[in-house]
Amino acid sequence: KELYEALYATGWGKDTRVSQGAKLLHTIRNMRRQGAAIDSVLDVGCSHGNVVAELWQSGIVASGVDIARGAADLATSLHK
């Protein structure tokens, strides 16, 4: 936990592009198109929360958690 707290304290995670979650988002969208009943997602290690926000925009109820308080604070500030 201390590592992640230190990283977020120095600004790590401020690059808020969704690139690291793009494959996940693509997979979920494809599964839904094929009829999978994916109504909610829990993003463990959500970092800045962009994947959670993208899921909400796709009509999926999503929540995120992260071990680092700095990550949770960043996600909250970006996605109020």
DOPATI-78141 format. One record per residue (C-alpha): residue number from 1; residue in three letters; x, y, z. Coordinates in Angstrom, 1 decimal. Each point is the difference from the previous one (the first is absolute). Last residue first. Layout:
// DOPATI-78141
NODE,NUM,ALA,X,Y,Z
...
This chain:
// DOPATI-78141
NODE,80,LYS,-17.9,13.9,-9.4
NODE,79,HIS,2.3,-1.9,-2.4
NODE,78,LEU,3.4,1.6,0.0
NODE,77,SER,0.1,1.0,3.7
NODE,76,THR,-1.3,-3.4,1.1
NODE,75,ALA,2.4,-1.9,-2.1
NODE,74,LEU,2.9,2.1,1.3
NODE,73,ASP,-1.0,-0.5,3.6
NODE,72,ALA,-0.4,-3.8,-0.6
NODE,71,ALA,3.4,-0.2,-1.5
NODE,70,GLY,1.6,2.0,2.8
NODE,69,ARG,-1.7,-2.3,2.5
NODE,68,ALA,1.9,-2.8,-1.5
NODE,67,ILE,-1.6,-3.5,0.4
NODE,66,ASP,-2.4,0.7,-2.8
NODE,65,VAL,-3.7,-0.5,-0.4
NODE,64,GLY,-2.3,0.6,-3.0
NODE,63,SER,-3.7,-0.2,-0.7
NODE,62,ALA,-1.9,-0.6,-3.1
NODE,61,VAL,-3.6,-0.1,-1.2
NODE,60,ILE,0.2,-0.7,-3.7
NODE,59,GLY,-1.8,2.3,-2.5
NODE,58,SER,3.0,0.6,-2.2
NODE,57,GLN,0.7,3.4,1.5
NODE,56,TRP,0.1,-1.7,3.4
NODE,55,LEU,2.6,-2.4,-1.3
NODE,54,GLU,2.0,2.9,-1.3
NODE,53,ALA,-0.1,1.6,3.5
NODE,52,VAL,1.2,-3.2,1.6
NODE,51,VAL,2.8,-0.3,-2.5
NODE,50,ASN,1.0,3.6,0.7
NODE,49,GLY,0.2,-0.5,3.8
NODE,48,HIS,3.4,1.4,0.6
NODE,47,SER,1.4,-3.2,1.4
NODE,46,CYS,-2.8,-2.6,-0.1
NODE,45,GLY,2.0,-2.7,1.8
NODE,44,VAL,-3.1,-2.3,0.3
NODE,43,ASP,-2.5,1.1,-2.6
NODE,42,LEU,-3.4,-1.3,1.1
NODE,41,VAL,-2.3,-0.5,-3.0
NODE,40,SER,-3.8,0.0,-0.4
NODE,39,ASP,-2.6,-1.0,-2.6
NODE,38,ILE,1.8,-2.5,-2.1
NODE,37,ALA,-2.7,-2.2,-1.4
NODE,36,ALA,1.9,-1.5,-2.9
NODE,35,GLY,-2.0,0.2,-3.3
NODE,34,GLN,2.7,0.1,-2.6
NODE,33,ARG,0.0,3.8,0.0
NODE,32,ARG,0.5,-0.1,3.7
NODE,31,MET,3.1,-2.2,-0.4
NODE,30,ASN,1.4,2.4,-2.6
NODE,29,ARG,-0.5,3.0,2.3
NODE,28,ILE,1.7,-1.9,2.8
NODE,27,THR,2.9,-0.9,-2.1
NODE,26,HIS,0.5,3.5,-1.4
NODE,25,LEU,-0.2,1.5,3.5
NODE,24,LEU,2.6,-2.5,1.3
NODE,23,LYS,2.3,0.6,-2.9
NODE,22,ALA,-0.3,3.8,0.5
NODE,21,GLY,0.8,-0.2,3.7
NODE,20,GLN,3.7,0.9,-0.2
NODE,19,SER,-0.7,2.5,-2.7
NODE,18,VAL,-2.7,2.0,1.9
NODE,17,ARG,2.1,3.1,0.0
NODE,16,THR,0.3,1.6,3.4
NODE,15,ASP,3.7,0.8,0.1
NODE,14,LYS,-0.3,1.3,3.6
NODE,13,GLY,0.7,-3.5,1.3
NODE,12,TRP,3.4,0.8,1.5
NODE,11,GLY,0.0,3.5,1.4
NODE,10,THR,2.7,-0.3,2.7
NODE,9,ALA,-2.5,-0.8,2.7
NODE,8,TYR,-1.6,-2.6,-2.2
NODE,7,LEU,3.3,-1.9,-0.2
NODE,6,ALA,0.6,0.3,3.8
NODE,5,GLU,-3.5,-1.3,0.8
NODE,4,TYR,0.5,-2.8,-2.5
NODE,3,LEU,3.3,-1.1,1.6
NODE,2,GLU,-1.4,0.3,3.5
NODE,1,LYS,-2.8,-2.4,-0.8
